[in-house]
Amino acid sequence: MNLIFSTMLYSKIIQENTLYILLHAEQVYQNFRLFNDKLSYFTSELTRDTIERVGNKIKQINDIRSIIIDCYELDDNRNSFSELSAITNYCIENQINISLIRVSESLYGKLQMHKLKTDDYGNLKESQKRIDNISYFNLFSDVVINIDSFDDNIYNLYSNTLLQKKLFAEDRVVEKQYSESSNVILPKYLNIKRFIEDKEISFIGLYLLCKKAIKKKLIPDLKVDDRPIIVFPSITASYLASIFAKIACCDIAYRDHIGPKNKIYRTIQKGVFKESEKHLIICDVVCMGTEIQITKNIIEHEGAKVEGVLSIIEVKVTDKTPNNKVISLFILNKENNNGIDYQIKTNF
Amino acid sequence: MGNAILHISDLHFVLDKKERQNKTRFDNNFQSKFIESLKNIKNDTIKYLVVTGDVTDTSAVKEYEKAFSFLNQLVTDLKIDKKNVIICPGNHDVSWTELVKVAENEEIEDSKLYTKQAEKFTRFTKFYFDFFGEIKTTFDVNAAIFDEIIDNDDKIVLLAVNTCFRESNQDKDHIGFINQESFEKELSNINFKVQYKDYGKILAMHHNPKDLSSEKNHNLDNWKDLNKDIIGYPFIVLCGHIHGADGEGTIKYDGNIIFYLSTGSLTKNNIDNTFNIYNNLQNESIAVLYYALQDKENPEKYFWQHLTEKKAVKEPKYRPAQNILLHKPDELITLLENVSETDKQDLDRKLNNPEVQQINANLKRIDKGIMDFIKERNLFKSGHFHWKNEFRSHGFIDINNLVSHKDSLEVITKLFYNEICNKFNEIFEDTILIAAGIECNIIGARLSALLDCGYSFIPEPTKEKDFSEIEKTINSENYKKIVLLKDIVFTAEHSKELLATINIDNKEVWVFSLFYCGKKELKENIFSDYTNVNFVSICDDIEINQCDYSGKGCLDKCPIYKNKLETIYDEC
């Protein structure tokens, strides 16, 4: 059997000739090919084939002046220095600035990264920075990057990429300008199906959504057996749930189907939401909240709990704090709606 | 020293004098002339000997002794190392006498006699061990591939295949048949496509895999059922059995080729082609020379000459286009002397990449099959299942449960991935995976992260009224190949409805389904109304009966529903 695994970069964000790569996200997706249901976001080992794939792919990207490789959340490696030095050598030969940032002390040692400071392997400059009381190394071939609040920078970079893709607002045929789940008129549609079909934004997006959910303690560490169950209300959200559940190491539960219209199929599926279990709802867009409320009602009707809601886009229709904890990858509000012109109307 | 292959077959050593005189030429004079002739024309050029079966006529001990003597003389005189010799059993090498003894001494049904592999190959096994001595000390009677020669200098892999798995003294068993499970398992272990991707691949077997005759016993019965993609195309099959030469390429999708080369019987009268020699092994194609016996009427002057007619000259491809080597092996060794110890270690680690080995091992190992999950979790329900008017059955598989739990979802994803890799040779950016319905979107999402191809999804046709217009759109125009993922195929009506919504004209279409639950005999032709649709199912173990009552008032006619025996689902 010929293995035909993907060679893509899952975490590529390009902004003004700078390529940003989140190495931990690359490793999380690399682990998909091991078909191990326990490998998830909580992995900290960087494998050689991940660095090799990243290195091969970098060579195929044109018009890049600098590359930032973020090594955050990786601690372990089995001696892959040659693969890493191949990347730095390529960058130096092609006059591309290379920065390796947020390298933990452990990874620094295991990857023998001190060699990168020598003439033979790039002569990179080194700095150290403490984040949450842990010391991290940063290696730069040229400009020293400020890594304070770097996580916020990543979300901002990603939001900008989403806006550039212009995937979300499509003109719709006039007679079909209605919402599937509530009595409002939507002249434009947030097309999450196109988000899914564009792998370069969906994979990194779902990784970042999981990162947010972990930070907000909606996804516990792997040691916790009592893991939340991911619920989705539509076929579009089933894709999001599948990737998210893999990254977060969770099971899935669903009724076929519960939204956008409030209809329950298949009496055989009674009891999929267990009384003792915690559930997280993942959906594509949270706007008026109707779809979430329908899903929540069904889950709670069976005695189960809803811990929170995850969405790709949240449309801030009011300033009121929502009842459910909603974690979104992108928030569409009055400030950033200028270029999009998303509208919600009624016949009134 | 050359590296040609001498291919002989159907020697039919026979003791019966009458038989020898009238039909078979195998006196001592013939043997010595043959060997002498080969020494004259191919001295020092033959490295491999392939014997594709029927070394004896009746599997008699004395016949094997004669065959041993001849083959031993042949390899000695031609200086062929015995490790480079392959001898396949033919149907005449199966001992009926031993099977008769089994039938006399054991209570065994005639239909099961063929399973007595050890007994039926007893005499062949003894001959095999006598011939090879300490060079080849095993002949696994149950193995589909019982011997292999891998030569790293010539970059060839020669596999010996036993096609007599079903052969016995019963009329119905006179067919060529390969132990399918063993064939596929052993090929998977060899890992052809990665480890031997640029090697020339040759399979040696007795029966001819091509359907050459309306007589069933001339053909290899289950060749079409075997997963040959694991070998990697192109490859060559060397065979015998039909006592005549026949070579022809079979074009599969993507232009993949299997070339069948048979040689005639070495000894039977009235046959032009008596043996073959294959040259130029290091190239992508090999040169085939068909030899014929000359001066047949004058035993003292026997000699053999290759046929020169244009139609007899063939150069089949048997290895993929080769990579250009920047350095010859000896140059590489010199270069390695100048690199540091660390880099040498890195190179060594690269050649023995544990991650790749781990993935390979992990893919081969499937700890639990789908049926295990179904049994453990009681996921098969019997009773009346009525999903609108389009789908009525008397059984149901709870696929919802299978894709909801992370352990079973991993297994299912792995099985789909394996099947896709088995059917596609390379990364396929011209391909789009389209998941049908929620269950397949969950599986497809995982596959989309593993494969460099486009991805989309569509709702099941029975539910489309409930989905938004956006969800029904699909971007498939730019792709040449479409892979439709289905959870279950029953009569394939749903799949056909889905295909009608996608533009599949001039495209290669594959339908991969987790379950095929329809009638087994209908499976092969289930998409026969299309010329471009291929069907692959992962689990065929559950057959579900369709509810035969349809139309208005159908529910009142169905005895299961009417009598409230067991109803799984009844919302129309």
Interface residues (C-beta under 8 A of the other chain):
Chain A: M1 N2 L3 I4 F5 S6 T7 M8 Y10 Y29 F32 R33 L34 F35 N36 D37 T47 R48 D49 R78 N79 F81 S82 K176 E180 Y189 N191 K193 I196 E197 K199 F203 S234 I235 T236 S238 Y239 L240 A241 S242 I243 A245 K246 C249 C250 D251 I252 A253 Y254 D256 H257 P260 K261 K263 Y265 R266 T267 I268 Q269 V272
Chain B: S188 N191 K193 V194 K197 I230 G232 T342 D343 D346 R349 N353 P354 E355 V356 Q358 I359 N360 N362 L363 K381 F396 D398 N400 V403 S404 H405 K406 D407 L409 E410 V411 T413 K414 Y417 N418 I420 C421 N422 F424 N425 E426 I427 F428 G437 I438 N441 I442 I443 G444 A445 R446 S448 A449 L450 L451 D452 G454 Y455 S456 F457 P459 K463 D466 F467 S468 E469 I470 E471 T473 N475 I568 Y569 E571
